[in-house]
Amino acid sequence: MTADSDAPDKEKGASSQAAARLPFYGRRQGHKLRPARQDLIDTYLPTIRVDPRGSLVDLFPDRLKELWFEVGFGGGEHLAQQARAHPDIGFIGCEPFKNGVASLLSALKSHDVRNVRVYDDDARHLFAMLPEASLDRFFVLFPDPWPKTRHHKRRFINPENLNHIARLLKDGGALRVASDHMDYVRWALFHVLSHPDFEWTARRPGDWRTPPADWIATRYEEKALAGDRPAYLCFRRRRRSLGDGA
Ligand SMILES: C[S@@+](CC[C@H](N)C(=O)[O-])C[C@H]1O[C@@H](n2cnc3c(N)ncnc32)[C@H](O)[C@@H]1O
């Protein structure tokens, strides 16, 4: 789902200040949505949509055991299944691709899943609204690889986003990154392991080739399995030392 263009997206979000500062280069829409899917976007999405100017308390008024966050959920297979498997955990999923959002909404609606909130835009817009140490898990699954060197700066795993993720994760919180693009895997390992707040949880050689026990395959991953074997990178947020401010 990459767009091979240097021109940032010019649609709705791009008019806001945040979006102008953080250009999004991916696709926002594929084929025209069927009326039932469009109706989910028009009537259901507003009831569970995250307002970046709002607060976490308004988003999840009920007490939840944990809060998990997924960037770029694609068709939402992983998000919907994790949310069904963990009704006592709150989930925030972000995806600017409208057709993917509609797929997720359809799955949530048909299984009456109530613990998911959706942001139909760039995940980075939510970083400022989330308090320090508010997340238990952060998923970046099969991010756009941006293979050309001149596009590497668009990769989601980068020092700036890692600083945000480190601020948002609780001590011991998990960052999961999966990719079938080996250059991205090396890139992610280099950047995460260069960051002082993360450690890799792999114990044995080959650990990164085996998905964690509670792994749920995404649609992109199923396609990827026909080619290069994906890598599953699990990191832990290190404990904050006294004086870190959390
Ligand atoms: C290659 S697809 C993978 C989708 C899904 N995770 C899967 O495994 O099937 C990457 C997705 O990330 C989304 N994405 C890219 N940058 C994003 C951002 N800054 N915030 C939210 N989503 C983003 C894209 O729209 C795209 O749908």
The ligand as an SDF file (V2000), in Angstrom:
LIG
                    3D

 27 29  0  0  0  0  0  0  0  0999 V2000
    1.4350   -2.5850    4.3200 C   0  0  0  0  0  0  0  0  0  0  0  0
   -0.0120   -2.0770    5.1080 S   0  0  0  0  0  0  0  0  0  0  0  0
   -0.2010   -3.3110    6.4000 C   0  0  0  0  0  0  0  0  0  0  0  0
   -1.5780   -3.3260    6.9840 C   0  0  0  0  0  0  0  0  0  0  0  0
   -1.7950   -4.2780    8.1660 C   0  0  0  0  0  0  0  0  0  0  0  0
   -0.9790   -3.9020    9.3130 N   0  0  0  0  0  0  0  0  0  0  0  0
   -1.5580   -5.7100    7.7720 C   0  0  0  0  0  0  0  0  0  0  0  0
   -0.5530   -6.2880    8.2430 O   0  0  0  0  0  0  0  0  0  0  0  0
   -2.3500   -6.2690    6.9940 O   0  0  0  0  0  0  0  0  0  0  0  0
    0.5320   -0.6450    6.0500 C   0  0  0  0  0  0  0  0  0  0  0  0
   -0.6110    0.2190    6.5300 C   0  0  0  0  0  0  0  0  0  0  0  0
   -0.1260    1.2410    7.3840 O   0  0  0  0  0  0  0  0  0  0  0  0
   -0.9130    2.3960    7.1680 C   0  0  0  0  0  0  0  0  0  0  0  0
   -0.1360    3.5520    7.6530 N   0  0  0  0  0  0  0  0  0  0  0  0
    1.0150    4.0340    7.1380 C   0  0  0  0  0  0  0  0  0  0  0  0
    1.4440    5.0890    7.8510 N   0  0  0  0  0  0  0  0  0  0  0  0
    0.5420    5.2780    8.8430 C   0  0  0  0  0  0  0  0  0  0  0  0
    0.4240    6.2190    9.8990 C   0  0  0  0  0  0  0  0  0  0  0  0
    1.3360    7.1960   10.0700 N   0  0  0  0  0  0  0  0  0  0  0  0
   -0.6290    6.1280   10.7360 N   0  0  0  0  0  0  0  0  0  0  0  0
   -1.5510    5.1570   10.5700 C   0  0  0  0  0  0  0  0  0  0  0  0
   -1.4960    4.2340    9.5830 N   0  0  0  0  0  0  0  0  0  0  0  0
   -0.4640    4.2920    8.7350 C   0  0  0  0  0  0  0  0  0  0  0  0
   -1.1740    2.4010    5.6670 C   0  0  0  0  0  0  0  0  0  0  0  0
   -2.3170    3.1530    5.3130 O   0  0  0  0  0  0  0  0  0  0  0  0
   -1.3620    0.9030    5.3910 C   0  0  0  0  0  0  0  0  0  0  0  0
   -2.7130    0.5250    5.4390 O   0  0  0  0  0  0  0  0  0  0  0  0
  1  2  1  0
  2  3  1  0
  2 10  1  0
  3  4  1  0
  4  5  1  0
  5  6  1  0
  5  7  1  0
  7  8  2  0
  7  9  1  0
 10 11  1  0
 11 12  1  0
 11 26  1  0
 12 13  1  0
 13 14  1  0
 13 24  1  0
 14 15  1  0
 14 23  1  0
 15 16  2  0
 16 17  1  0
 17 18  1  0
 17 23  2  0
 18 19  1  0
 18 20  2  0
 20 21  1  0
 21 22  2  0
 22 23  1  0
 24 25  1  0
 24 26  1  0
 26 27  1  0
M  CHG  2   2   1   9  -1
M  END
$$$$
